């Protein structure tokens, strides 16, 4: 559904079958965004794609309608004058510590994003495993920012803050499990006769067991977090992540980084070909605006990866 600037859409009942909502060129103010926020949070809302292209969001609280718990999977924010400050706000919906985000496609072309914004996105991609498509074309990203983005797609070392966070979460999980086991033991004792000191697990009803399981899931940090799933590589006191292999599409065309980054991209592809499973890793990268021969080499690497993926699919 496309909305035009002469429509007071928030005064109408939007169809419950709408899956794509576009406000491109719409004269958006805070009231409209607030109403949009309420609509997107409705249980019956089915909007999976939201287009806010060419709307000046620099001075608006657009995040009110982009909370992690909404159902939007594809978000278009091109030509929105976000700059680095806007990107910083946007990271809230990409943070998977909430375990709720569904956003898998994000388009941020033409927003004046510099290395600072690119590095913030790279930081969140260290742990986000939901995002599959990211477009940052025609921004102001130089070598430092581009390198940060590419680095998370291969093996990287956890910093001290991340290691401390991992340790804290594991300690919390252990304490919670001990607490739940104490509750379980107490309930089992109550179920058994005083003369029977043995604990019989059959003493708990299925409802009680389900209740304990639900309490554990609510209290323990999401087990899907990549730092808590056993995927990390440990070397002495250091931890390394094998990299983010969920990004399939990346567009960084017409930025301000040098051709040196193309060599880094080639190295990333070689690395991913060695360690990625089929259907994992970069499958499409756009880097227009550089030497055609270098781009052709990278495209050949992509074609080779796709052939391997298709071949492995046939033998399944």
SULSULKA-V76128 format. One record per residue. N is the residue number from 1. RES is the residue in one letter. SS is DSSP state (@ for helix, = for strand, . for the rest). OMEGA is omega in whole degrees, 0 to 359 (999 if undefined). Layout:
# SULSULKA-V76128
N|RES|SS|OMEGA / N|RES|SS|OMEGA
This chain:
# SULSULKA-V76128
1|X|.|178 / 2|X|=|181 / 3|X|.|181 / 4|X|.|190 / 5|X|.|176 / 6|X|.|182 / 7|X|.|173 / 8|X|.|188 / 9|X|@|183 / 10|X|@|176 / 11|X|@|181 / 12|X|.|176 / 13|X|.|180 / 14|X|.|180 / 15|X|.|180 / 16|X|.|178 / 17|X|.|182 / 18|X|.|178 / 19|X|.|178 / 20|X|=|181 / 21|X|=|182 / 22|X|=|176 / 23|X|.|182 / 24|X|.|182 / 25|X|.|180 / 26|X|.|179 / 27|X|.|187 / 28|X|.|172 / 29|X|.|184 / 30|X|@|179 / 31|X|@|180 / 32|X|@|179 / 33|X|@|179 / 34|X|@|177 / 35|X|@|177 / 36|X|@|179 / 37|X|@|180 / 38|X|@|181 / 39|X|@|183 / 40|X|@|181 / 41|X|.|179 / 42|X|.|182 / 43|X|.|182 / 44|X|.|179 / 45|X|.|182 / 46|X|.|182 / 47|X|.|178 / 48|X|.|179 / 49|X|=|182 / 50|X|=|183 / 51|X|=|178 / 52|X|.|182 / 53|X|.|173 / 54|X|.|173 / 55|X|.|179 / 56|X|.|182 / 57|X|.|188 / 58|X|.|183 / 59|X|.|181 / 60|X|.|176 / 61|X|.|183 / 62|X|@|181 / 63|X|@|180 / 64|X|@|180 / 65|X|@|182 / 66|X|.|179 / 67|X|.|184 / 68|X|.|186 / 69|X|.|178 / 70|X|.|185 / 71|X|.|182 / 72|X|.|179 / 73|X|.|181 / 74|X|=|186 / 75|X|=|180 / 76|X|=|179 / 77|X|.|182 / 78|X|.|179 / 79|X|.|183 / 80|X|.|179 / 81|X|.|183 / 82|X|.|185 / 83|X|@|184 / 84|X|@|180 / 85|X|@|179 / 86|X|@|177 / 87|X|@|180 / 88|X|@|178 / 89|X|@|185 / 90|X|@|185 / 91|X|@|180 / 92|X|@|183 / 93|X|@|177 / 94|X|.|182 / 95|X|.|185 / 96|X|@|176 / 97|X|@|177 / 98|X|@|181 / 99|X|.|186 / 100|X|.|189 / 101|X|.|177 / 102|X|.|185 / 103|X|.|179 / 104|X|.|179 / 105|X|=|184 / 106|X|=|183 / 107|X|=|185 / 108|X|.|182 / 109|X|.|171 / 110|X|.|180 / 111|X|.|179 / 112|X|.|181 / 113|X|.|181 / 114|X|.|179 / 115|X|@|180 / 116|X|@|179 / 117|X|@|180 / 118|X|@|180 / 119|X|@|177 / 120|X|@|177 / 121|X|@|179 / 122|X|@|180 / 123|X|@|181 / 124|X|@|179 / 125|X|@|175 / 126|X|.|182 / 127|X|.|180 / 128|X|.|179 / 129|X|.|178 / 130|X|.|182 / 131|X|.|180 / 132|X|.|182 / 133|X|=|181 / 134|X|=|179 / 135|X|=|180 / 136|X|.|184 / 137|X|.|175 / 138|X|.|171 / 139|X|.|185 / 140|X|.|185 / 141|X|.|178 / 142|X|.|186 / 143|X|@|184 / 144|X|@|180 / 145|X|@|179 / 146|X|@|179 / 147|X|@|179 / 148|X|@|179 / 149|X|@|183 / 150|X|@|185 / 151|X|@|182 / 152|X|.|180 / 153|X|.|176 / 154|X|.|184 / 155|X|.|177 / 156|X|=|183 / 157|X|=|176 / 158|X|.|177 / 159|X|.|185 / 160|X|@|179 / 161|X|@|180 / 162|X|@|178 / 163|X|@|177 / 164|X|@|179 / 165|X|@|179 / 166|X|@|180 / 167|X|@|180 / 168|X|@|180 / 169|X|@|179 / 170|X|@|177 / 171|X|@|178 / 172|X|@|180 / 173|X|@|180 / 174|X|@|180 / 175|X|@|179 / 176|X|@|179 / 177|X|@|177 / 178|X|@|179 / 179|X|@|181 / 180|X|@|177 / 181|X|@|177 / 182|X|@|178 / 183|X|@|180 / 184|X|@|180 / 185|X|@|180 / 186|X|@|180 / 187|X|@|179 / 188|X|@|177 / 189|X|@|180 / 190|X|@|181 / 191|X|@|183 / 192|X|.|179 / 193|X|.|181 / 194|X|.|182 / 195|X|.|183 / 196|X|.|182 / 197|X|.|181 / 198|X|.|181 / 199|X|.|181 / 200|X|.|183 / 201|X|@|180 / 202|X|@|181 / 203|X|@|179 / 204|X|.|176 / 205|X|.|179 / 206|X|@|179 / 207|X|@|179 / 208|X|@|177 / 209|X|@|179 / 210|X|@|179 / 211|X|@|178 / 212|X|@|180 / 213|X|@|180 / 214|X|@|178 / 215|X|@|179 / 216|X|@|181 / 217|X|@|180 / 218|X|@|186 / 219|X|@|183 / 220|X|.|182 / 221|X|.|181 / 222|X|.|185 / 223|X|.|180 / 224|X|.|180 / 225|X|.|186 / 226|X|.|178 / 227|X|.|183 / 228|X|.|186 / 229|X|.|181 / 230|X|.|181 / 231|X|.|184 / 232|X|.|176 / 233|X|=|183 / 234|X|=|177 / 235|X|=|185 / 236|X|.|182 / 237|X|.|184 / 238|X|=|174 / 239|X|=|177 / 240|X|=|171 / 241|X|=|178 / 242|X|.|178 / 243|X|.|177 / 244|X|.|181 / 245|X|.|182 / 246|X|.|178 / 247|X|.|181 / 248|X|.|184 / 249|X|=|179 / 250|X|=|179 / 251|X|=|178 / 252|X|.|182 / 253|X|.|172 / 254|X|.|169 / 255|X|.|186 / 256|X|.|178 / 257|X|.|184 / 258|X|.|180 / 259|X|.|177 / 260|X|@|181 / 261|X|@|180 / 262|X|@|177 / 263|X|@|177 / 264|X|@|179 / 265|X|@|178 / 266|X|@|179 / 267|X|@|179 / 268|X|@|180 / 269|X|@|178 / 270|X|@|180 / 271|X|@|183 / 272|X|@|178 / 273|X|@|182 / 274|X|@|190 / 275|X|@|184 / 276|X|.|170 / 277|X|.|177 / 278|X|.|180 / 279|X|.|176 / 280|X|.|174 / 281|X|.|181 / 282|X|.|177 / 283|X|.|180 / 284|X|=|178 / 285|X|=|179 / 286|X|=|180 / 287|X|.|181 / 288|X|.|180 / 289|X|.|181 / 290|X|.|180 / 291|X|.|185 / 292|X|@|182 / 293|X|@|178 / 294|X|@|179 / 295|X|@|179 / 296|X|@|179 / 297|X|@|180 / 298|X|@|179 / 299|X|@|177 / 300|X|@|176 / 301|X|@|179 / 302|X|@|180 / 303|X|@|178 / 304|X|@|179 / 305|X|@|180 / 306|X|@|178 / 307|X|@|178 / 308|X|@|179 / 309|X|@|180 / 310|X|@|180 / 311|X|@|180 / 312|X|@|179 / 313|X|@|181 / 314|X|@|184 / 315|X|.|179 / 316|X|.|999
